[in-house]
Amino acid sequence: MLPFHQRTLFLFDLDGTVIDSKDGIFGGIRYTMERLKMGEMPESIMRQFIGPSIGASFRRHYQFTLEQAEQAVSIYREYYGVQGLLECRLYDGIRELALRLKAQGKKVALATKKPEMYAKKIMDNLHMTEIFDGIHGSDPDDHIEDKGYVLLRAIEKQGITDKSQVLMVGDTKYDCIGAEIAGVDCLGVLYGYGNEADLLEHGAAGIAHTMAELTELLCGKEPVCP
C-alpha cells in the first residue's frame, strides 16, 4: 500500500471531518420531528443521522416508506437549506492542513453525501471554496445510501486514473463503505462522529485520533508540512 503522504488526491468527507455540523443537522431533525408530530428524537439517534443521507436515516430508524422519507427530507430542508447549513464550524487545523497539502502539489477535494448545492454554500460561507480543487456531493433527489458513486465521480473529475494515488478521509463507516465501492483506501478520523471499531470493521486503512495526527499522516515529515 502506498504511504498516505505519497498520495496525489485527497478526498475529504464534509460532516465530522471538515466541519462540525451537529448544530445545524440536529436543528433540522428537531424541526422535522415537530412538523411531523413525532415527538423528540434522542440525541443518540440524531448522531447516527450524520454521515448517511437524511432520507435513508429516516427509513432505517423509523421504518419510513420512500414516500414518507421524501416528505421528511422536504421538511428537513425547509430548515437546513436556509438556516441549518450555516450552523457549523471548521475543525481547528483543517484549513491549514488543506493549504499545506496544496503547497506540496497535492489535489484536495471534498466528497460528501450532502447535496452538492449545500456543500458549496457551506464552503463559500466558510471561505474554503477557493482552497479545494473540487466540491463533489449528491444530487438533491438522491436515494442511494452509499457514497461510492460520489467518490467515483470526484476521482474522474479530478483526472486521476490510478486509484492507488487516492485517499478518502472520513469519520464514519459510510466513508469506508463508499471508499471500498470506489476501489480506494480510507483513512478514518476520530475527532468527528464515528468510532474506531466501526471504522476498522469496515476496512479503514488507518486511524488518525487527532487533527495533529492526521496532518502528520497526510503530510509526512517534509519541511513544508511539519
Contacts in CASP RR format, 6 or more apart in sequence:
PFRMAT RR
TARGET T0000
AUTHOR 0000-0000-0000
METHOD contacts of the structure
MODEL  1
MLPFHQRTLFLFDLDGTVIDSKDGIFGGIRYTMERLKMGEMPESIMRQFI
GPSIGASFRRHYQFTLEQAEQAVSIYREYYGVQGLLECRLYDGIRELALR
LKAQGKKVALATKKPEMYAKKIMDNLHMTEIFDGIHGSDPDDHIEDKGYV
LLRAIEKQGITDKSQVLMVGDTKYDCIGAEIAGVDCLGVLYGYGNEADLL
EHGAAGIAHTMAELTELLCGKEPVCP
1 164 0 8 1.000
1 185 0 8 1.000
1 205 0 8 1.000
2 164 0 8 1.000
2 165 0 8 1.000
4 167 0 8 1.000
4 187 0 8 1.000
4 205 0 8 1.000
4 217 0 8 1.000
4 218 0 8 1.000
5 217 0 8 1.000
5 218 0 8 1.000
5 219 0 8 1.000
5 220 0 8 1.000
5 222 0 8 1.000
7 106 0 8 1.000
7 165 0 8 1.000
7 166 0 8 1.000
7 167 0 8 1.000
8 106 0 8 1.000
8 107 0 8 1.000
8 160 0 8 1.000
8 162 0 8 1.000
8 165 0 8 1.000
8 166 0 8 1.000
9 106 0 8 1.000
9 107 0 8 1.000
9 108 0 8 1.000
9 109 0 8 1.000
9 155 0 8 1.000
9 158 0 8 1.000
9 160 0 8 1.000
9 165 0 8 1.000
9 166 0 8 1.000
9 167 0 8 1.000
10 101 0 8 1.000
10 106 0 8 1.000
10 107 0 8 1.000
10 108 0 8 1.000
10 109 0 8 1.000
10 166 0 8 1.000
10 167 0 8 1.000
10 169 0 8 1.000
10 218 0 8 1.000
11 109 0 8 1.000
11 110 0 8 1.000
11 111 0 8 1.000
11 136 0 8 1.000
11 151 0 8 1.000
11 154 0 8 1.000
11 155 0 8 1.000
11 166 0 8 1.000
11 167 0 8 1.000
11 168 0 8 1.000
11 169 0 8 1.000
11 184 0 8 1.000
12 18 0 8 1.000
12 98 0 8 1.000
12 108 0 8 1.000
12 109 0 8 1.000
12 110 0 8 1.000
12 111 0 8 1.000
12 169 0 8 1.000
12 170 0 8 1.000
13 51 0 8 1.000
13 110 0 8 1.000
13 111 0 8 1.000
13 112 0 8 1.000
13 168 0 8 1.000
13 169 0 8 1.000
13 170 0 8 1.000
13 171 0 8 1.000
13 172 0 8 1.000
13 175 0 8 1.000
14 21 0 8 1.000
14 110 0 8 1.000
14 112 0 8 1.000
14 114 0 8 1.000
14 119 0 8 1.000
14 122 0 8 1.000
15 21 0 8 1.000
15 25 0 8 1.000
15 50 0 8 1.000
15 51 0 8 1.000
15 112 0 8 1.000
15 114 0 8 1.000
15 171 0 8 1.000
15 193 0 8 1.000
16 50 0 8 1.000
16 91 0 8 1.000
16 170 0 8 1.000
16 171 0 8 1.000
16 172 0 8 1.000
16 189 0 8 1.000
16 191 0 8 1.000
16 192 0 8 1.000
16 193 0 8 1.000
17 91 0 8 1.000
17 94 0 8 1.000
17 169 0 8 1.000
17 170 0 8 1.000
17 171 0 8 1.000
17 175 0 8 1.000
17 189 0 8 1.000
17 192 0 8 1.000
18 90 0 8 1.000
18 91 0 8 1.000
18 94 0 8 1.000
18 110 0 8 1.000
18 128 0 8 1.000
19 88 0 8 1.000
19 89 0 8 1.000
19 90 0 8 1.000
19 91 0 8 1.000
19 94 0 8 1.000
19 122 0 8 1.000
19 126 0 8 1.000
20 88 0 8 1.000
20 89 0 8 1.000
20 90 0 8 1.000
20 91 0 8 1.000
20 192 0 8 1.000
21 50 0 8 1.000
21 87 0 8 1.000
21 88 0 8 1.000
21 122 0 8 1.000
22 47 0 8 1.000
22 50 0 8 1.000
22 193 0 8 1.000
23 84 0 8 1.000
23 87 0 8 1.000
23 88 0 8 1.000
24 80 0 8 1.000
24 83 0 8 1.000
24 84 0 8 1.000
24 85 0 8 1.000
24 86 0 8 1.000
24 87 0 8 1.000
24 88 0 8 1.000
25 46 0 8 1.000
25 49 0 8 1.000
25 50 0 8 1.000
25 80 0 8 1.000
25 84 0 8 1.000
26 43 0 8 1.000
26 46 0 8 1.000
27 79 0 8 1.000
27 80 0 8 1.000
27 84 0 8 1.000
27 87 0 8 1.000
28 76 0 8 1.000
28 79 0 8 1.000
28 80 0 8 1.000
28 84 0 8 1.000
29 41 0 8 1.000
29 46 0 8 1.000
29 49 0 8 1.000
29 54 0 8 1.000
29 76 0 8 1.000
30 40 0 8 1.000
30 41 0 8 1.000
31 75 0 8 1.000
31 76 0 8 1.000
31 78 0 8 1.000
31 79 0 8 1.000
32 72 0 8 1.000
32 75 0 8 1.000
32 76 0 8 1.000
32 79 0 8 1.000
33 39 0 8 1.000
33 40 0 8 1.000
33 41 0 8 1.000
35 75 0 8 1.000
36 71 0 8 1.000
36 72 0 8 1.000
36 75 0 8 1.000
38 62 0 8 1.000
45 61 0 8 1.000
47 193 0 8 1.000
48 57 0 8 1.000
48 61 0 8 1.000
49 57 0 8 1.000
49 61 0 8 1.000
50 172 0 8 1.000
50 193 0 8 1.000
51 113 0 8 1.000
51 172 0 8 1.000
51 174 0 8 1.000
51 175 0 8 1.000
51 193 0 8 1.000
52 60 0 8 1.000
52 113 0 8 1.000
52 145 0 8 1.000
52 174 0 8 1.000
53 113 0 8 1.000
53 138 0 8 1.000
53 142 0 8 1.000
53 143 0 8 1.000
53 144 0 8 1.000
53 145 0 8 1.000
54 72 0 8 1.000
54 73 0 8 1.000
54 76 0 8 1.000
55 64 0 8 1.000
55 69 0 8 1.000
55 70 0 8 1.000
55 72 0 8 1.000
55 73 0 8 1.000
55 143 0 8 1.000
56 69 0 8 1.000
56 143 0 8 1.000
56 145 0 8 1.000
58 64 0 8 1.000
58 68 0 8 1.000
58 69 0 8 1.000
58 72 0 8 1.000
58 73 0 8 1.000
59 65 0 8 1.000
59 66 0 8 1.000
59 69 0 8 1.000
64 72 0 8 1.000
66 143 0 8 1.000
80 118 0 8 1.000
81 118 0 8 1.000
85 118 0 8 1.000
85 121 0 8 1.000
85 122 0 8 1.000
85 125 0 8 1.000
86 122 0 8 1.000
86 125 0 8 1.000
88 122 0 8 1.000
88 126 0 8 1.000
89 126 0 8 1.000
90 126 0 8 1.000
90 128 0 8 1.000
91 191 0 8 1.000
91 192 0 8 1.000
91 211 0 8 1.000
92 211 0 8 1.000
93 211 0 8 1.000
93 215 0 8 1.000
94 211 0 8 1.000
95 128 0 8 1.000
95 131 0 8 1.000
96 215 0 8 1.000
97 211 0 8 1.000
97 214 0 8 1.000
97 215 0 8 1.000
97 218 0 8 1.000
97 219 0 8 1.000
98 108 0 8 1.000
98 128 0 8 1.000
98 131 0 8 1.000
98 132 0 8 1.000
99 131 0 8 1.000
100 215 0 8 1.000
100 219 0 8 1.000
100 224 0 8 1.000
100 225 0 8 1.000
101 108 0 8 1.000
101 218 0 8 1.000
101 219 0 8 1.000
101 225 0 8 1.000
102 108 0 8 1.000
102 131 0 8 1.000
103 224 0 8 1.000
103 225 0 8 1.000
104 219 0 8 1.000
104 222 0 8 1.000
104 224 0 8 1.000
104 225 0 8 1.000
107 133 0 8 1.000
107 158 0 8 1.000
107 160 0 8 1.000
108 131 0 8 1.000
108 132 0 8 1.000
108 133 0 8 1.000
109 132 0 8 1.000
109 133 0 8 1.000
109 134 0 8 1.000
109 135 0 8 1.000
109 136 0 8 1.000
109 154 0 8 1.000
109 158 0 8 1.000
110 119 0 8 1.000
110 123 0 8 1.000
110 132 0 8 1.000
110 134 0 8 1.000
110 135 0 8 1.000
110 136 0 8 1.000
110 137 0 8 1.000
111 136 0 8 1.000
111 137 0 8 1.000
111 147 0 8 1.000
111 150 0 8 1.000
111 151 0 8 1.000
111 154 0 8 1.000
111 168 0 8 1.000
112 119 0 8 1.000
112 136 0 8 1.000
112 137 0 8 1.000
112 138 0 8 1.000
112 147 0 8 1.000
112 150 0 8 1.000
113 137 0 8 1.000
113 138 0 8 1.000
113 142 0 8 1.000
113 147 0 8 1.000
113 150 0 8 1.000
113 174 0 8 1.000
114 122 0 8 1.000
114 137 0 8 1.000
114 138 0 8 1.000
115 137 0 8 1.000
115 138 0 8 1.000
115 139 0 8 1.000
115 140 0 8 1.000
115 142 0 8 1.000
116 135 0 8 1.000
116 136 0 8 1.000
116 137 0 8 1.000
116 138 0 8 1.000
116 139 0 8 1.000
117 140 0 8 1.000
119 135 0 8 1.000
119 136 0 8 1.000
119 137 0 8 1.000
120 129 0 8 1.000
120 135 0 8 1.000
123 129 0 8 1.000
123 132 0 8 1.000
123 135 0 8 1.000
129 135 0 8 1.000
133 158 0 8 1.000
134 154 0 8 1.000
134 157 0 8 1.000
134 158 0 8 1.000
136 150 0 8 1.000
136 151 0 8 1.000
136 153 0 8 1.000
136 154 0 8 1.000
136 157 0 8 1.000
137 150 0 8 1.000
138 144 0 8 1.000
138 147 0 8 1.000
138 150 0 8 1.000
146 174 0 8 1.000
146 177 0 8 1.000
146 178 0 8 1.000
146 181 0 8 1.000
147 174 0 8 1.000
147 175 0 8 1.000
147 177 0 8 1.000
147 178 0 8 1.000
148 177 0 8 1.000
148 178 0 8 1.000
148 179 0 8 1.000
148 181 0 8 1.000
148 182 0 8 1.000
149 181 0 8 1.000
151 168 0 8 1.000
151 178 0 8 1.000
151 179 0 8 1.000
151 181 0 8 1.000
151 182 0 8 1.000
151 184 0 8 1.000
152 181 0 8 1.000
152 182 0 8 1.000
155 163 0 8 1.000
155 166 0 8 1.000
155 182 0 8 1.000
155 184 0 8 1.000
160 166 0 8 1.000
163 182 0 8 1.000
163 183 0 8 1.000
163 184 0 8 1.000
166 182 0 8 1.000
166 184 0 8 1.000
166 185 0 8 1.000
167 184 0 8 1.000
167 185 0 8 1.000
167 186 0 8 1.000
167 187 0 8 1.000
167 205 0 8 1.000
167 218 0 8 1.000
168 175 0 8 1.000
168 176 0 8 1.000
168 178 0 8 1.000
168 179 0 8 1.000
168 182 0 8 1.000
168 184 0 8 1.000
168 185 0 8 1.000
168 186 0 8 1.000
168 187 0 8 1.000
169 175 0 8 1.000
169 186 0 8 1.000
169 187 0 8 1.000
169 188 0 8 1.000
169 189 0 8 1.000
169 214 0 8 1.000
169 218 0 8 1.000
170 186 0 8 1.000
170 187 0 8 1.000
170 188 0 8 1.000
170 189 0 8 1.000
171 188 0 8 1.000
171 189 0 8 1.000
171 190 0 8 1.000
171 191 0 8 1.000
171 192 0 8 1.000
171 193 0 8 1.000
171 194 0 8 1.000
171 199 0 8 1.000
172 193 0 8 1.000
172 194 0 8 1.000
172 198 0 8 1.000
172 199 0 8 1.000
173 194 0 8 1.000
173 198 0 8 1.000
173 199 0 8 1.000
173 201 0 8 1.000
173 202 0 8 1.000
175 186 0 8 1.000
175 188 0 8 1.000
176 186 0 8 1.000
176 188 0 8 1.000
176 199 0 8 1.000
176 202 0 8 1.000
176 203 0 8 1.000
176 204 0 8 1.000
177 202 0 8 1.000
178 186 0 8 1.000
179 185 0 8 1.000
179 186 0 8 1.000
180 186 0 8 1.000
180 202 0 8 1.000
180 203 0 8 1.000
185 205 0 8 1.000
186 199 0 8 1.000
186 203 0 8 1.000
186 204 0 8 1.000
186 205 0 8 1.000
187 204 0 8 1.000
187 205 0 8 1.000
187 206 0 8 1.000
187 207 0 8 1.000
187 208 0 8 1.000
187 214 0 8 1.000
187 217 0 8 1.000
187 218 0 8 1.000
188 199 0 8 1.000
188 204 0 8 1.000
188 206 0 8 1.000
188 207 0 8 1.000
188 208 0 8 1.000
189 207 0 8 1.000
189 208 0 8 1.000
189 214 0 8 1.000
190 196 0 8 1.000
190 199 0 8 1.000
190 207 0 8 1.000
190 208 0 8 1.000
190 209 0 8 1.000
190 210 0 8 1.000
191 209 0 8 1.000
191 210 0 8 1.000
191 211 0 8 1.000
196 207 0 8 1.000
199 206 0 8 1.000
199 207 0 8 1.000
200 207 0 8 1.000
206 217 0 8 1.000
208 214 0 8 1.000
208 217 0 8 1.000
215 225 0 8 1.000
218 225 0 8 1.000
219 225 0 8 1.000
END
